[in-house]
Amino acid sequence: MSAREAILGALRQRLDRDADDGAGAKAVAERLSAHGRNPIPQRGQLDRAGRIGLFEDYAAEADATVARVAAAGDVPAAVADFLKRHNLPANLVRAPDADLDAIPWDSQPTLTLEARKAEEPDAVSVTAAFGGVAETGTLVLVSGGDNPTMLNFLPENHIVVLWADRISGDYEAQWAALRERYGEGALPRTVTLVTGPSRSADIEQTIQLGAHGPRRLHIVIVDERA
Amino acid sequence: MTELSPARFNEQAAAALKDAPLQRALGNMRVGFIEKRRKAAEKLPEFEALRDAGVAIKTHTLAHLDLYLEAWEQKVVDGGGRVHWARDAEEGRRIVLDICRAASARTVTKGKSMIGEEMHLNPFLEAHGIEPVETDLGEYIIQLRRETPSHIIAPAIHVNKEQVADAFREHHTGLPPDRALDEGPDLLAEARTQLRDRFIAADVGITGANFLVAETGSSIIVTNEGNGDLTQTLPRVHIVLASLEKIVPTLEDATTLMRLLARSATGQEMSVYTTVSTGPRREGDPDGPAEYHVILLDNGRSDLYGTEFQEVFRCIRCGACLNHCPVYGAIGGHAYGTVYPGPIGKVLSPALMGIDAAGKLPNASSFCGRCEEVCPMRIPLPKLMRHWREEEFGRKLSPAAVRRGLGLWAWAVRRPALYRFGARFAIAGMAFLGRRRGHLKALPLAGGWTAHRNLPAPQGGTFHDLWRRRKSNRRRDRR
């Protein structure tokens, strides 16, 4: 007998599956297709301005920095500001994402950007978020040809461009948006929820930023789409 | 280092109490975790409702476990991944080795995995010429020190920073002797540099799973460091180690448990990285593993289904029961001698190892009940420990003195007049002996107890007397 048959057989015997007449299978199929909601914290259930404000507060509490700009055209200046503030190099690696392609990077002549996946020793990356969750100031990042995963982890400084209309009150709204984009029961290879920069408290319970992932996480929220 | 064992719990606990560096390290924990969890729970008005919802999700899932596992497996396979079922640790280790050999792997990076600990995977891989490299900072430190984790979420909680510096100086060849390693940031930077090369060179990446999602065939890992993502993305092969009870039906269900996990564990609103992984690299993906394997470990779990111990499978491994346990706070994790320490370990270990091997653990509790109070999944840990004590007593595994003592007590308690007389006599005697100081410094047959603290002298008569008085007072109050 295979391990699979042995384990499932033992479970079925304990659960008396043969006697349930398909009721269990029906309950499972229903739950999987309904993906009903459990209690959702009230605190994210706000209007657009409230959601953006709450997102900013919680992202800052998690040690991310946030800049808010009116339009895509203002993103390069916000990025240049961040680099200057931390004395970082002006050559960046960015995700080959269509929304990032549309940003007028030339408006900041000091910036040089390469659209590719991350490699050592890239210092600063720019990626685009799928969405944001106000409830905890959390970014939703998805993998794919337009957003290679390692851009989110390898460089010490990670800049994320987030469109304000993608900030929801709760995670559930993001799952619904993902189902709409990728189909029922389907997801991109990775969906990463990011709340602040990397950290560890493994040495004497003292929190230090920049454990293996980015030491700095800078979020640029863009109010209006071009 | 002698091998730790639950059979030597008493000796190990006694040694831990005298271990000054360990006691200093435990001092850091006792304040931090408890306060942070309390604040996080208070800040979310729905916290108790979420706990109830979490219990309901797990109860439903466990009642349909076979069906959810099948549904999840089908999704994994459809997405190009592979599922390997393993009855026990040995079978699990073999599967990992086969996958590593097929990938011609020489080094393997590892994210934190308690299932990996349960499988005793590292020594096995080493014995077969494959080098495992732990990448969670705490796990990396204890791997260098040739130790096991002493806490579910803070594996190196027993280590002080001087000891970390010593471990780095011993193992990091080429480290200049004048390099400062005095403070946390120095140590973190050194570990980051060392491990960065290992991440990139690894042939296989092994992670655990906090949850498996049936709806999408995904595995979810939660980390603060980002080591899990580097581990699972850079090598050509990703292996996920999971156990049967990690499964949840939908993304919404996983979300509810995520809302409880970080708050209960570290008091964070959310851990830094929560990654939902579904299958291997897709067409057009510039990075990610070419192979995605999940090893699904049973290791005694299916035997517990349908028994009174099934409730333990709601556990989401947050570690809150450890953080709030006065016994864990006094002796740390190693004294237990098991993979899972603390209250959850006292219930899980006898199940995984047998009550004859781990019987001492469910007895190491004052039943104060704090573990159950803070458990986000409301697992009745004291009740389950009591079940194990009953089983141990029933199978005559308890020490002879305990059995004789309980036998004597049982004999007396069935003779109420005698019992009352005996209790009154004993109490009067103790009150007389302790009349001056208000406490007793020594007591016959209880030298082990009074060696470490004084026993307050009894006041106000026996329990029976107090009970009767209380009842008659109540009756009078009602009148």
Interface residues (C-beta under 8 A of the other chain):
Chain A: S2 A3 R4 A6 I7 L8 A10 L11 R12 R14 L15 R17 G24 A25 A27 V28 R31 L32 H35 G36 R37 N38 P39 I40 P41 Q42 R43 Y58 E61 A62 R116 K117 A118 E120 T136 G137 T138 S143 G144 G145 P148 T149 M150 N152 F153 L154 Y171 E172 W175 G185 A186 L187 P188 R189 T190 V191 T192 L193 V194 T195 G196 P197 S198 R199 S200 A201 D202 I203 E204 Q205 T206 Q208 G210 A211 H212 G213 P214
Chain B: A25 N28 M29 G32 L44 P45 E46 A49 L50 A53 I57 H60 A63 H64 L65 D66 L67 Y68 L69 E70 A71 K75 W85 A86 R87 E91 T135 D136 L137 G138 I141 A154 P155 A156 I157 V159 N160 K161 V164 G184 P185 L187 L188 R192 L195 R196 F199 I200 A214 E215 T216 S218 N224 E225 G226 N227 D229 L230 T233 L234 L244 P249 T250 L251 E252 D253 T255 T256 M258 R259 T266 Q268 E269 M270 S271 V272 Y273 T274 T275 V276 S277 T278 G279 P280 R281 R282 G284 D285 P286 D287 G288 L296 D298 S302 D303 Y305 G306
